[in-house]
Amino acid sequence: IVSDSCLDFSPEEMKAKGVELVPINTVMDEVEYGVNREKISLEDFFQKIKEGARPTTVAANPADYQDFFEKFLKAGKDLLYIAFSSGLSSSYANARLAIEDLKGTYPDWKIGLVDTRSASVIESLVLAMALREQAAGKTMDQVVDYLEEKIPYTKVEFIIDDLFHLERGGRISKTKAIFGTALKVVPILSMDLEGKLYLSESVRGRKKALGTILSHLKENIDPDLYDEVYVSYSSSGKEAASLKEAIEALGFKV
C-alpha cells in the first residue's frame, strides 16, 4: 500500500507504517518543498503565507507515477495506491494513466487505485483504514471494496484564518472577503462527494466556528458506520488539542 504526500502523517509515522509516498510537492517563492526536496517547518511555512507568499502544488505526472509504481512491481509486489482527491488535482487521473500502461507490462500483478475524494486528514484516515484491513488479512479487492463503501461516509470540516485565500481561489468575491474580515466572519469549509471543496457555512467568531464544527459532529456521526475522528491543524495546536478533548468527552476515539 502506498499513498502520496498530501496526507497529514509525519515522515516518521510513514516510516513506521512502512508506507512510501508519491511526491506531490509545494512551490513557494520558486523553491520546491516536500518529499525529496527542500524541507521547511510548518511554522515557517505558514509564516511565509501570512507574509504574502503564494504556494502552489506540483502534481505528479504519469511518468512520475510509472517510475514510482514500477519499482514495487519489479520487486514482485502487488500495489494499492491511496490517492489524493480527483476533485482537487490532476494527480489521480495521471496515476490512472500510469497504471493502465503498467498493467500491460506487468499483467501478472494486481495494481489497485482508490480515490479518497479528499486530502489531508481524511486521506490519512482512509490510509489507516486500508492498513488495518490489510493487517486483518483482507485481499486487495476486499480492501478496495471496503474503502469504496466507507469513503462516502467520511466527513471533514475545517476553518481558515484568512478569507482572502478563498477570494484568491475564486470561491468568494473580494468585496465579501473585505467585509467578512471586518465582521470577523469565519468560514467553515468541507468537501463534497466528488472530492471538491465548498463553503458550507459562515459564522462570526472563531470560538463559535469551532463550536459549530463540534455540534455538526455530534449531529452527523453514526458510530454504527464508523466512530473514529481525526483532528488536524496547521498553525493552532492549542485549539486542536482543545477540540480533541471535547470530541473525546463525547466518547469517540480521536
FIKOLZA-1660 file (N, C-alpha, C; in steps of 0.1 Angstrom, whole numbers, plus 5000, padded with zeros to 4 digits):
% residues 254
   i   px   py   pz ch aa at
   1 5009 4988 5000  A  I  N
   1 5000 5000 5000  A  I CA
   1 5009 5012 5000  A  I  C
   2 5006 5022 4991  A  V  N
   2 5013 5034 4990  A  V CA
   2 5003 5046 4990  A  V  C
   3 5008 5058 4992  A  S  N
   3 4999 5069 4992  A  S CA
   3 5007 5081 4986  A  S  C
   4 5003 5093 4989  A  D  N
   4 5011 5105 4985  A  D CA
   4 5012 5115 4996  A  D  C
   5 5020 5125 4993  A  S  N
   5 5024 5135 5003  A  S CA
   5 5013 5146 5006  A  S  C
   6 5001 5143 5002  A  C  N
   6 4990 5153 5005  A  C CA
   6 4983 5149 5018  A  C  C
   7 4987 5138 5024  A  L  N
   7 4981 5134 5037  A  L CA
   7 4989 5141 5049  A  L  C
   8 4984 5138 5061  A  D  N
   8 4989 5145 5072  A  D CA
   8 4999 5137 5081  A  D  C
   9 5001 5125 5079  A  F  N
   9 5010 5117 5087  A  F CA
   9 5024 5123 5085  A  F  C
  10 5032 5123 5096  A  S  N
  10 5046 5128 5095  A  S CA
  10 5055 5117 5088  A  S  C
  11 5066 5122 5084  A  P  N
  11 5076 5112 5077  A  P CA
  11 5079 5101 5087  A  P  C
  12 5080 5104 5100  A  E  N
  12 5083 5093 5110  A  E CA
  12 5072 5083 5111  A  E  C
  13 5060 5088 5110  A  E  N
  13 5048 5079 5111  A  E CA
  13 5047 5070 5098  A  E  C
  14 5051 5076 5087  A  M  N
  14 5050 5069 5074  A  M CA
  14 5061 5058 5074  A  M  C
  15 5073 5061 5079  A  K  N
  15 5083 5051 5080  A  K CA
  15 5079 5039 5089  A  K  C
  16 5073 5043 5101  A  A  N
  16 5068 5032 5110  A  A CA
  16 5057 5024 5104  A  A  C
  17 5049 5029 5095  A  K  N
  17 5038 5022 5089  A  K CA
  17 5044 5014 5076  A  K  C
  18 5056 5017 5072  A  G  N
  18 5061 5011 5060  A  G CA
  18 5055 5015 5047  A  G  C
  19 5050 5028 5047  A  V  N
  19 5043 5033 5035  A  V CA
  19 5051 5044 5028  A  V  C
  20 5054 5042 5015  A  E  N
  20 5061 5052 5008  A  E CA
  20 5051 5061 5001  A  E  C
  21 5055 5074 4999  A  L  N
  21 5046 5084 4994  A  L CA
  21 5051 5089 4980  A  L  C
  22 5041 5091 4971  A  V  N
  22 5044 5097 4958  A  V CA
  22 5045 5112 4961  A  V  C
  23 5056 5119 4957  A  P  N
  23 5057 5133 4959  A  P CA
  23 5047 5142 4952  A  P  C
  24 5039 5149 4959  A  I  N
  24 5031 5160 4954  A  I CA
  24 5035 5172 4962  A  I  C
  25 5045 5179 4957  A  N  N
  25 5052 5189 4964  A  N CA
  25 5046 5203 4963  A  N  C
  26 5052 5213 4970  A  T  N
  26 5047 5226 4970  A  T CA
  26 5058 5236 4965  A  T  C
  27 5055 5245 4957  A  V  N
  27 5065 5255 4952  A  V CA
  27 5061 5268 4958  A  V  C
  28 5070 5275 4965  A  M  N
  28 5068 5288 4971  A  M CA
  28 5080 5296 4969  A  M  C
  29 5079 5308 4964  A  D  N
  29 5090 5317 4961  A  D CA
  29 5101 5310 4953  A  D  C
  30 5096 5302 4943  A  E  N
  30 5104 5295 4933  A  E CA
  30 5113 5284 4940  A  E  C
  31 5109 5280 4952  A  V  N
  31 5116 5269 4958  A  V CA
  31 5106 5257 4960  A  V  C
  32 5110 5245 4956  A  E  N
  32 5101 5234 4958  A  E CA
  32 5104 5227 4971  A  E  C
  33 5093 5225 4979  A  Y  N
  33 5094 5218 4992  A  Y CA
  33 5086 5205 4992  A  Y  C
  34 5091 5196 5000  A  G  N
  34 5083 5183 5001  A  G CA
  34 5092 5171 5000  A  G  C
  35 5086 5160 4996  A  V  N
  35 5093 5147 4996  A  V CA
  35 5105 5148 4986  A  V  C
  36 5117 5145 4991  A  N  N
  36 5129 5145 4983  A  N CA
  36 5132 5159 4977  A  N  C
  37 5127 5170 4984  A  R  N
  37 5130 5183 4980  A  R CA
  37 5134 5191 4993  A  R  C
  38 5134 5204 4992  A  E  N
  38 5138 5212 5003  A  E CA
  38 5128 5210 5015  A  E  C
  39 5133 5211 5027  A  K  N
  39 5125 5210 5039  A  K CA
  39 5122 5223 5045  A  K  C
  40 5110 5224 5051  A  I  N
  40 5107 5236 5058  A  I CA
  40 5097 5232 5070  A  I  C
  41 5099 5239 5081  A  S  N
  41 5090 5236 5092  A  S CA
  41 5076 5241 5089  A  S  C
  42 5066 5235 5096  A  L  N
  42 5052 5240 5094  A  L CA
  42 5051 5255 5098  A  L  C
  43 5058 5258 5109  A  E  N
  43 5057 5272 5115  A  E CA
  43 5062 5282 5104  A  E  C
  44 5074 5279 5098  A  D  N
  44 5080 5288 5088  A  D CA
  44 5071 5288 5076  A  D  C
  45 5065 5277 5072  A  F  N
  45 5057 5276 5060  A  F CA
  45 5045 5285 5061  A  F  C
  46 5038 5284 5072  A  F  N
  46 5026 5293 5074  A  F CA
  46 5029 5307 5077  A  F  C
  47 5041 5310 5082  A  Q  N
  47 5045 5323 5084  A  Q CA
  47 5048 5330 5071  A  Q  C
  48 5054 5323 5061  A  K  N
  48 5056 5328 5048  A  K CA
  48 5043 5331 5041  A  K  C
  49 5033 5323 5043  A  I  N
  49 5020 5325 5037  A  I CA
  49 5014 5338 5043  A  I  C
  50 5015 5340 5056  A  K  N
  50 5010 5352 5063  A  K CA
  50 5017 5364 5058  A  K  C
  51 5029 5363 5054  A  E  N
  51 5037 5374 5049  A  E CA
  51 5035 5377 5034  A  E  C
  52 5026 5368 5028  A  G  N
  52 5022 5371 5014  A  G CA
  52 5027 5361 5004  A  G  C
  53 5034 5350 5008  A  A  N
  53 5038 5340 4998  A  A CA
  53 5026 5333 4993  A  A  C
  54 5027 5328 4980  A  R  N
  54 5016 5322 4973  A  R CA
  54 5020 5308 4969  A  R  C
  55 5019 5298 4977  A  P  N
  55 5023 5284 4974  A  P CA
  55 5014 5278 4963  A  P  C
  56 5020 5269 4955  A  T  N
  56 5012 5261 4945  A  T CA
  56 5017 5247 4946  A  T  C
  57 5009 5238 4942  A  T  N
  57 5013 5224 4943  A  T CA
  57 5018 5219 4929  A  T  C
  58 5026 5208 4930  A  V  N
  58 5032 5203 4918  A  V CA
  58 5026 5189 4916  A  V  C
  59 5016 5187 4907  A  A  N
  59 5010 5174 4905  A  A CA
  59 5020 5164 4899  A  A  C
  60 5020 5152 4904  A  A  N
  60 5029 5141 4898  A  A CA
  60 5023 5138 4884  A  A  C
  61 5032 5137 4874  A  N  N
  61 5027 5134 4861  A  N CA
  61 5027 5119 4858  A  N  C
  62 5022 5114 4847  A  P  N
  62 5021 5099 4845  A  P CA
  62 5035 5092 4846  A  P  C
  63 5045 5099 4841  A  A  N
  63 5058 5093 4841  A  A CA
  63 5063 5092 4855  A  A  C
  64 5061 5102 4863  A  D  N
  64 5065 5101 4877  A  D CA
  64 5058 5089 4884  A  D  C
  65 5045 5088 4882  A  Y  N
  65 5038 5077 4888  A  Y CA
  65 5043 5063 4883  A  Y  C
  66 5046 5062 4870  A  Q  N
  66 5050 5050 4864  A  Q CA
  66 5064 5046 4871  A  Q  C
  67 5073 5055 4872  A  D  N
  67 5086 5052 4878  A  D CA
  67 5084 5048 4893  A  D  C
  68 5075 5055 4900  A  F  N
  68 5073 5052 4914  A  F CA
  68 5067 5038 4916  A  F  C
  69 5057 5035 4908  A  F  N
  69 5050 5022 4909  A  F CA
  69 5058 5011 4905  A  F  C
  70 5066 5013 4894  A  E  N
  70 5073 5002 4888  A  E CA
  70 5083 4995 4897  A  E  C
  71 5089 5003 4906  A  K  N
  71 5099 4997 4915  A  K CA
  71 5093 4986 4924  A  K  C
  72 5080 4988 4927  A  F  N
  72 5074 4978 4935  A  F CA
  72 5070 4965 4927  A  F  C
  73 5066 4968 4915  A  L  N
  73 5062 4957 4906  A  L CA
  73 5074 4949 4902  A  L  C
  74 5085 4956 4900  A  K  N
  74 5098 4948 4896  A  K CA
  74 5102 4940 4908  A  K  C
  75 5099 4944 4920  A  A  N
  75 5102 4936 4932  A  A CA
  75 5092 4925 4934  A  A  C
  76 5083 4923 4925  A  G  N
  76 5073 4912 4926  A  G CA
  76 5062 4915 4936  A  G  C
  77 5058 4927 4938  A  K  N
  77 5048 4931 4948  A  K CA
  77 5035 4936 4940  A  K  C
  78 5024 4932 4945  A  D  N
  78 5011 4939 4941  A  D CA
  78 5011 4953 4947  A  D  C
  79 5003 4962 4942  A  L  N
  79 5003 4976 4946  A  L CA
  79 4989 4982 4947  A  L  C
  80 4987 4989 4958  A  L  N
  80 4974 4996 4960  A  L CA
  80 4978 5010 4963  A  L  C
  81 4973 5020 4955  A  Y  N
  81 4976 5034 4957  A  Y CA
  81 4964 5041 4963  A  Y  C
  82 4966 5047 4975  A  I  N
  82 4955 5055 4981  A  I CA
  82 4958 5070 4977  A  I  C
  83 4949 5075 4969  A  A  N
  83 4952 5087 4962  A  A CA
  83 4945 5100 4967  A  A  C
  84 4952 5111 4965  A  F  N
  84 4947 5125 4967  A  F CA
  84 4934 5127 4959  A  F  C
  85 4925 5135 4963  A  S  N
  85 4912 5137 4957  A  S CA
  85 4914 5140 4942  A  S  C
  86 4906 5133 4934  A  S  N
  86 4905 5136 4919  A  S CA
  86 4898 5150 4917  A  S  C
  87 4891 5155 4927  A  G  N
  87 4884 5167 4926  A  G CA
  87 4892 5179 4928  A  G  C
  88 4905 5177 4933  A  L  N
  88 4914 5188 4936  A  L CA
  88 4926 5189 4927  A  L  C
  89 4929 5178 4920  A  S  N
  89 4942 5177 4913  A  S CA
  89 4941 5168 4901  A  S  C
  90 4950 5169 4892  A  S  N
  90 4951 5160 4881  A  S CA
  90 4959 5148 4884  A  S  C
  91 4964 5147 4897  A  S  N
  91 4973 5136 4901  A  S CA
  91 4966 5123 4899  A  S  C
  92 4953 5122 4904  A  Y  N
  92 4946 5109 4903  A  Y CA
  92 4945 5104 4889  A  Y  C
  93 4941 5113 4880  A  A  N
  93 4940 5110 4866  A  A CA
  93 4953 5105 4860  A  A  C
  94 4964 5112 4864  A  N  N
  94 4978 5108 4859  A  N CA
  94 4981 5094 4865  A  N  C
  95 4978 5091 4877  A  A  N
  95 4981 5078 4883  A  A CA
  95 4973 5067 4875  A  A  C
  96 4961 5070 4872  A  R  N
  96 4953 5060 4864  A  R CA
  96 4959 5057 4851  A  R  C
  97 4964 5068 4844  A  L  N
  97 4970 5066 4831  A  L CA
  97 4983 5057 4833  A  L  C
  98 4991 5060 4843  A  A  N
  98 5003 5052 4845  A  A CA
  98 4999 5037 4848  A  A  C
  99 4989 5035 4856  A  I  N
  99 4985 5022 4860  A  I CA
  99 4980 5014 4848  A  I  C
 100 4973 5020 4839  A  E  N
 100 4968 5013 4827  A  E CA
 100 4980 5009 4818  A  E  C
 101 4990 5017 4817  A  D  N
 101 5002 5013 4810  A  D CA
 101 5010 5002 4817  A  D  C
 102 5011 5002 4830  A  L  N
 102 5018 4992 4837  A  L CA
 102 5011 4979 4837  A  L  C
 103 4998 4979 4836  A  K  N
 103 4991 4966 4836  A  K CA
 103 4994 4958 4823  A  K  C
 104 4997 4965 4813  A  G  N
 104 5001 4958 4801  A  G CA
 104 5015 4952 4802  A  G  C
 105 5024 4959 4809  A  T  N
 105 5038 4954 4811  A  T CA
 105 5039 4944 4822  A  T  C
 106 5030 4945 4832  A  Y  N
 106 5030 4935 4843  A  Y CA
 106 5016 4929 4845  A  Y  C
 107 5012 4921 4836  A  P  N
 107 4999 4915 4836  A  P CA
 107 4996 4906 4848  A  P  C
 108 5007 4900 4854  A  D  N
 108 5005 4891 4865  A  D CA
 108 5004 4897 4878  A  D  C
 109 5005 4910 4879  A  W  N
 109 5005 4917 4892  A  W CA
 109 4992 4926 4893  A  W  C
 110 4987 4926 4905  A  K  N
 110 4975 4934 4907  A  K CA
 110 4979 4948 4911  A  K  C
 111 4973 4958 4905  A  I  N
 111 4975 4972 4907  A  I CA
 111 4962 4979 4910  A  I  C
 112 4960 4983 4923  A  G  N
 112 4947 4989 4927  A  G CA
 112 4949 5004 4929  A  G  C
 113 4937 5011 4927  A  L  N
 113 4937 5026 4929  A  L CA
 113 4924 5030 4936  A  L  C
 114 4926 5038 4946  A  V  N
 114 4914 5043 4954  A  V CA
 114 4915 5058 4954  A  V  C
 115 4904 5064 4950  A  D  N
 115 4903 5079 4950  A  D CA
 115 4896 5082 4964  A  D  C
 116 4904 5088 4973  A  T  N
 116 4899 5091 4986  A  T CA
 116 4889 5103 4986  A  T  C
 117 4888 5110 4974  A  R  N
 117 4880 5121 4973  A  R CA
 117 4881 5131 4984  A  R  C
 118 4893 5132 4989  A  S  N
 118 4897 5141 5000  A  S CA
 118 4912 5143 5000  A  S  C
 119 4916 5150 5011  A  A  N
 119 4931 5152 5012  A  A CA
 119 4933 5153 5027  A  A  C
 120 4946 5156 5030  A  S  N
 120 4950 5159 5044  A  S CA
 120 4945 5149 5054  A  S  C
 121 4936 5153 5063  A  V  N
 121 4933 5145 5074  A  V CA
 121 4924 5133 5070  A  V  C
 122 4915 5135 5061  A  I  N
 122 4906 5123 5056  A  I CA
 122 4915 5113 5048  A  I  C
 123 4923 5118 5040  A  E  N
 123 4932 5109 5032  A  E CA
 123 4940 5101 5042  A  E  C
 124 4945 5107 5053  A  S  N
 124 4952 5100 5063  A  S CA
 124 4943 5089 5069  A  S  C
 125 4931 5092 5072  A  L  N
 125 4922 5083 5078  A  L CA
 125 4919 5071 5069  A  L  C
 126 4917 5074 5056  A  V  N
 126 4915 5063 5046  A  V CA
 126 4927 5054 5045  A  V  C
 127 4939 5060 5045  A  L  N
 127 4951 5051 5045  A  L CA
 127 4951 5042 5057  A  L  C
 128 4948 5048 5069  A  A  N
 128 4949 5040 5081  A  A CA
 128 4938 5029 5081  A  A  C
 129 4927 5031 5075  A  M  N
 129 4916 5021 5073  A  M CA
 129 4922 5010 5064  A  M  C
 130 4928 5014 5053  A  A  N
 130 4934 5004 5044  A  A CA
 130 4944 4995 5051  A  A  C
 131 4953 5001 5058  A  L  N
 131 4963 4993 5065  A  L CA
 131 4958 4984 5075  A  L  C
 132 4947 4988 5082  A  R  N
 132 4941 4979 5092  A  R CA
 132 4934 4967 5085  A  R  C
 133 4928 4970 5074  A  E  N
 133 4922 4959 5066  A  E CA
 133 4932 4949 5061  A  E  C
 134 4943 4955 5056  A  Q  N
 134 4954 4946 5051  A  Q CA
 134 4960 4938 5062  A  Q  C
 135 4962 4944 5074  A  A  N
 135 4967 4936 5086  A  A CA
 135 4958 4925 5090  A  A  C
 136 4945 4927 5088  A  A  N
 136 4935 4917 5091  A  A CA
 136 4934 4906 5082  A  A  C
 137 4943 4906 5071  A  G  N
 137 4944 4895 5062  A  G CA
 137 4935 4896 5050  A  G  C
 138 4929 4908 5047  A  K  N
 138 4920 4910 5036  A  K CA
 138 4928 4911 5023  A  K  C
 139 4921 4906 5012  A  T  N
 139 4928 4907 4999  A  T CA
 139 4927 4922 4994  A  T  C
 140 4934 4925 4984  A  M  N
 140 4934 4938 4978  A  M CA
 140 4919 4942 4974  A  M  C
 141 4913 4933 4967  A  D  N
 141 4899 4935 4963  A  D CA
 141 4890 4938 4974  A  D  C
 142 4892 4931 4985  A  Q  N
 142 4884 4933 4997  A  Q CA
 142 4886 4946 5004  A  Q  C
 143 4899 4950 5004  A  V  N
 143 4903 4963 5009  A  V CA
 143 4897 4975 5001  A  V  C
 144 4898 4973 4988  A  V  N
 144 4892 4984 4979  A  V CA
 144 4877 4985 4981  A  V  C
 145 4870 4973 4981  A  D  N
 145 4856 4973 4983  A  D CA
 145 4852 4980 4996  A  D  C
 146 4860 4977 5007  A  Y  N
 146 4857 4983 5020  A  Y CA
 146 4858 4998 5019  A  Y  C
 147 4869 5003 5013  A  L  N
 147 4872 5017 5013  A  L CA
 147 4861 5024 5004  A  L  C
 148 4857 5018 4993  A  E  N
 148 4847 5024 4984  A  E CA
 148 4834 5025 4992  A  E  C
 149 4831 5016 5000  A  E  N
 149 4819 5016 5008  A  E CA
 149 4819 5027 5019  A  E  C
 150 4831 5029 5025  A  K  N
 150 4832 5038 5037  A  K CA
 150 4835 5052 5033  A  K  C
 151 4842 5055 5022  A  I  N
 151 4846 5068 5019  A  I CA
 151 4834 5078 5018  A  I  C
 152 4823 5074 5012  A  P  N
 152 4812 5084 5011  A  P CA
 152 4807 5088 5025  A  P  C
 153 4810 5080 5035  A  Y  N
 153 4805 5084 5048  A  Y CA
 153 4816 5091 5057  A  Y  C
 154 4828 5094 5051  A  T  N
 154 4837 5102 5058  A  T CA
 154 4833 5117 5056  A  T  C
 155 4837 5125 5066  A  K  N
 155 4834 5139 5065  A  K CA
 155 4845 5147 5071  A  K  C
 156 4847 5158 5065  A  V  N
 156 4857 5168 5070  A  V CA
 156 4851 5182 5071  A  V  C
 157 4854 5189 5081  A  E  N
 157 4851 5203 5082  A  E CA
 157 4863 5210 5088  A  E  C
 158 4866 5222 5083  A  F  N
 158 4877 5230 5088  A  F CA
 158 4875 5245 5086  A  F  C
 159 4883 5252 5094  A  I  N
 159 4882 5267 5093  A  I CA
 159 4895 5273 5088  A  I  C
 160 4895 5285 5083  A  I  N
 160 4907 5291 5079  A  I CA
 160 4908 5305 5085  A  I  C
 161 4920 5310 5086  A  D  N
 161 4923 5323 5092  A  D CA
 161 4920 5335 5082  A  D  C
 162 4922 5333 5070  A  D  N
 162 4922 5344 5060  A  D CA
 162 4912 5342 5049  A  D  C
 163 4902 5351 5049  A  L  N
 163 4891 5350 5038  A  L CA
 163 4897 5353 5025  A  L  C
 164 4909 5360 5024  A  F  N
 164 4914 5363 5011  A  F CA
 164 4920 5351 5004  A  F  C
 165 4922 5340 5012  A  H  N
 165 4926 5327 5005  A  H CA
 165 4914 5322 4996  A  H  C
 166 4902 5324 5001  A  L  N
 166 4891 5320 4993  A  L CA
 166 4889 5329 4982  A  L  C
 167 4891 5342 4984  A  E  N
 167 4890 5352 4973  A  E CA
 167 4900 5349 4962  A  E  C
 168 4912 5346 4965  A  R  N
 168 4922 5343 4955  A  R CA
 168 4919 5330 4948  A  R  C
 169 4912 5321 4954  A  G  N
 169 4908 5308 4948  A  G CA
 169 4895 5309 4940  A  G  C
 170 4889 5321 4940  A  G  N
 170 4877 5323 4932  A  G CA
 170 4864 5318 4939  A  G  C
 171 4865 5316 4952  A  R  N
 171 4853 5310 4959  A  R CA
 171 4844 5321 4965  A  R  C
 172 4850 5332 4968  A  I  N
 172 4842 5344 4972  A  I CA
 172 4847 5356 4965  A  I  C
 173 4839 5367 4965  A  S  N
 173 4843 5379 4958  A  S CA
 173 4853 5387 4968  A  S  C
 174 4860 5396 4962  A  K  N
 174 4869 5404 4970  A  K CA
 174 4861 5413 4980  A  K  C
 175 4849 5417 4976  A  T  N
 175 4840 5425 4985  A  T CA
 175 4836 5417 4997  A  T  C
 176 4832 5404 4994  A  K  N
 176 4829 5396 5006  A  K CA
 176 4841 5393 5015  A  K  C
 177 4852 5392 5009  A  A  N
 177 4864 5389 5017  A  A CA
 177 4867 5402 5026  A  A  C
 178 4866 5414 5020  A  I  N
 178 4868 5426 5028  A  I CA
 178 4858 5427 5039  A  I  C
 179 4845 5426 5036  A  F  N
 179 4835 5428 5046  A  F CA
 179 4835 5417 5056  A  F  C
 180 4837 5405 5052  A  G  N
 180 4838 5393 5061  A  G CA
 180 4849 5394 5071  A  G  C
 181 4860 5399 5066  A  T  N
 181 4872 5401 5075  A  T CA
 181 4868 5412 5086  A  T  C
 182 4862 5423 5081  A  A  N
 182 4859 5434 5090  A  A CA
 182 4849 5429 5101  A  A  C
 183 4840 5420 5097  A  L  N
 183 4829 5415 5106  A  L CA
 183 4834 5402 5114  A  L  C
 184 4847 5398 5112  A  K  N
 184 4852 5387 5118  A  K CA
 184 4844 5374 5115  A  K  C
 185 4841 5373 5102  A  V  N
 185 4834 5361 5097  A  V CA
 185 4844 5350 5095  A  V  C
 186 4840 5338 5100  A  V  N
 186 4849 5326 5099  A  V CA
 186 4842 5316 5090  A  V  C
 187 4848 5313 5079  A  P  N
 187 4841 5303 5070  A  P CA
 187 4844 5289 5075  A  P  C
 188 4834 5280 5074  A  I  N
 188 4836 5266 5076  A  I CA
 188 4835 5259 5063  A  I  C
 189 4846 5252 5059  A  L  N
 189 4847 5245 5046  A  L CA
 189 4846 5230 5048  A  L  C
 190 4841 5224 5037  A  S  N
 190 4840 5209 5037  A  S CA
 190 4843 5204 5023  A  S  C
 191 4841 5191 5021  A  M  N
 191 4843 5185 5007  A  M CA
 191 4831 5177 5003  A  M  C
 192 4827 5178 4991  A  D  N
 192 4815 5171 4986  A  D CA
 192 4819 5157 4982  A  D  C
 193 4809 5150 4977  A  L  N
 193 4811 5136 4973  A  L CA
 193 4820 5134 4961  A  L  C
 194 4823 5145 4954  A  E  N
 194 4832 5144 4943  A  E CA
 194 4846 5148 4947  A  E  C
 195 4848 5151 4960  A  G  N
 195 4861 5155 4964  A  G CA
 195 4865 5169 4961  A  G  C
 196 4855 5178 4960  A  K  N
 196 4858 5192 4958  A  K CA
 196 4854 5200 4970  A  K  C
 197 4862 5211 4972  A  L  N
 197 4859 5220 4983  A  L CA
 197 4847 5228 4981  A  L  C
 198 4840 5231 4992  A  Y  N
 198 4829 5241 4992  A  Y CA
 198 4827 5247 5005  A  Y  C
 199 4822 5259 5005  A  L  N
 199 4819 5267 5017  A  L CA
 199 4806 5263 5022  A  L  C
 200 4806 5256 5034  A  S  N
 200 4794 5250 5039  A  S CA
 200 4786 5260 5048  A  S  C
 201 4793 5269 5055  A  E  N
 201 4787 5278 5065  A  E CA
 201 4797 5289 5069  A  E  C
 202 4791 5300 5073  A  S  N
 202 4800 5311 5078  A  S CA
 202 4794 5316 5091  A  S  C
 203 4802 5317 5101  A  V  N
 203 4797 5322 5114  A  V CA
 203 4807 5333 5119  A  V  C
 204 4802 5341 5129  A  R  N
 204 4810 5352 5134  A  R CA
 204 4818 5347 5146  A  R  C
 205 4831 5348 5145  A  G  N
 205 4840 5345 5156  A  G CA
 205 4845 5330 5155  A  G  C
 206 4858 5329 5158  A  R  N
 206 4865 5316 5157  A  R CA
 206 4860 5306 5167  A  R  C
 207 4857 5311 5180  A  K  N
 207 4852 5302 5190  A  K CA
 207 4839 5296 5186  A  K  C
 208 4830 5304 5180  A  K  N
 208 4817 5299 5176  A  K CA
 208 4819 5289 5164  A  K  C
 209 4828 5292 5156  A  A  N
 209 4831 5283 5144  A  A CA
 209 4835 5269 5149  A  A  C
 210 4844 5269 5159  A  L  N
 210 4848 5256 5164  A  L CA
 210 4837 5249 5171  A  L  C
 211 4828 5256 5178  A  G  N
 211 4817 5251 5185  A  G CA
 211 4807 5245 5174  A  G  C
 212 4806 5252 5163  A  T  N
 212 4797 5247 5152  A  T CA
 212 4802 5234 5147  A  T  C
 213 4815 5233 5144  A  I  N
 213 4821 5220 5139  A  I CA
 213 4818 5209 5149  A  I  C
 214 4820 5212 5162  A  L  N
 214 4817 5201 5172  A  L CA
 214 4802 5197 5172  A  L  C
 215 4793 5207 5171  A  S  N
 215 4779 5204 5170  A  S CA
 215 4775 5196 5158  A  S  C
 216 4781 5199 5147  A  H  N
 216 4779 5191 5134  A  H CA
 216 4783 5177 5136  A  H  C
 217 4795 5175 5143  A  L  N
 217 4800 5162 5146  A  L CA
 217 4790 5154 5154  A  L  C
 218 4785 5160 5165  A  K  N
 218 4775 5153 5173  A  K CA
 218 4762 5149 5166  A  K  C
 219 4758 5158 5157  A  E  N
 219 4746 5156 5149  A  E CA
 219 4747 5145 5138  A  E  C
 220 4759 5144 5132  A  N  N
 220 4760 5136 5120  A  N CA
 220 4768 5123 5121  A  N  C
 221 4776 5121 5131  A  I  N
 221 4784 5109 5131  A  I CA
 221 4775 5097 5135  A  I  C
 222 4777 5086 5129  A  D  N
 222 4769 5074 5131  A  D CA
 222 4779 5063 5136  A  D  C
 223 4780 5061 5149  A  P  N
 223 4790 5051 5154  A  P CA
 223 4789 5037 5148  A  P  C
 224 4777 5034 5143  A  D  N
 224 4775 5021 5137  A  D CA
 224 4782 5019 5124  A  D  C
 225 4785 5031 5117  A  L  N
 225 4792 5031 5105  A  L CA
 225 4807 5032 5107  A  L  C
 226 4810 5042 5115  A  Y  N
 226 4825 5045 5119  A  Y CA
 226 4825 5054 5130  A  Y  C
 227 4834 5052 5139  A  D  N
 227 4834 5061 5151  A  D CA
 227 4848 5067 5154  A  D  C
 228 4857 5068 5144  A  E  N
 228 4870 5073 5146  A  E CA
 228 4871 5087 5141  A  E  C
 229 4877 5096 5148  A  V  N
 229 4878 5110 5145  A  V CA
 229 4892 5114 5145  A  V  C
 230 4897 5121 5134  A  Y  N
 230 4910 5127 5134  A  Y CA
 230 4909 5142 5135  A  Y  C
 231 4918 5148 5142  A  V  N
 231 4919 5163 5144  A  V CA
 231 4932 5167 5138  A  V  C
 232 4932 5176 5129  A  S  N
 232 4944 5181 5122  A  S CA
 232 4944 5197 5123  A  S  C
 233 4956 5202 5123  A  Y  N
 233 4957 5217 5124  A  Y CA
 233 4969 5221 5116  A  Y  C
 234 4969 5234 5112  A  S  N
 234 4981 5240 5105  A  S CA
 234 4989 5248 5114  A  S  C
 235 4983 5257 5122  A  S  N
 235 4991 5267 5130  A  S CA
 235 4985 5270 5144  A  S  C
 236 4975 5262 5148  A  S  N
 236 4970 5264 5161  A  S CA
 236 4968 5251 5169  A  S  C
 237 4979 5246 5174  A  G  N
 237 4979 5233 5181  A  G CA
 237 4971 5234 5194  A  G  C
 238 4970 5246 5200  A  K  N
 238 4963 5247 5212  A  K CA
 238 4948 5245 5210  A  K  C
 239 4943 5251 5199  A  E  N
 239 4929 5249 5195  A  E CA
 239 4926 5235 5192  A  E  C
 240 4935 5229 5185  A  A  N
 240 4933 5215 5181  A  A CA
 240 4932 5206 5193  A  A  C
 241 4941 5208 5203  A  A  N
 241 4941 5200 5215  A  A CA
 241 4928 5201 5223  A  A  C
 242 4923 5214 5223  A  S  N
 242 4910 5216 5230  A  S CA
 242 4899 5209 5223  A  S  C
 243 4899 5210 5209  A  L  N
 243 4888 5203 5202  A  L CA
 243 4889 5188 5204  A  L  C
 244 4901 5183 5204  A  K  N
 244 4903 5168 5206  A  K CA
 244 4897 5164 5219  A  K  C
 245 4900 5172 5230  A  E  N
 245 4894 5168 5243  A  E CA
 245 4879 5169 5243  A  E  C
 246 4873 5178 5236  A  A  N
 246 4859 5179 5235  A  A CA
 246 4853 5167 5228  A  A  C
 247 4859 5163 5218  A  I  N
 247 4854 5151 5210  A  I CA
 247 4856 5139 5218  A  I  C
 248 4867 5137 5225  A  E  N
 248 4869 5125 5234  A  E CA
 248 4858 5125 5245  A  E  C
 249 4854 5137 5249  A  A  N
 249 4844 5137 5260  A  A CA
 249 4831 5132 5255  A  A  C
 250 4829 5132 5242  A  L  N
 250 4817 5126 5236  A  L CA
 250 4817 5111 5235  A  L  C
 251 4829 5105 5237  A  G  N
 251 4830 5091 5237  A  G CA
 251 4836 5085 5224  A  G  C
 252 4842 5094 5216  A  F  N
 252 4848 5089 5204  A  F CA
 252 4863 5088 5205  A  F  C
 253 4869 5079 5197  A  K  N
 253 4883 5077 5196  A  K CA
 253 4889 5088 5187  A  K  C
 254 4899 5095 5192  A  V  N
 254 4904 5107 5185  A  V CA
 254 4919 5104 5183  A  V  C
% end
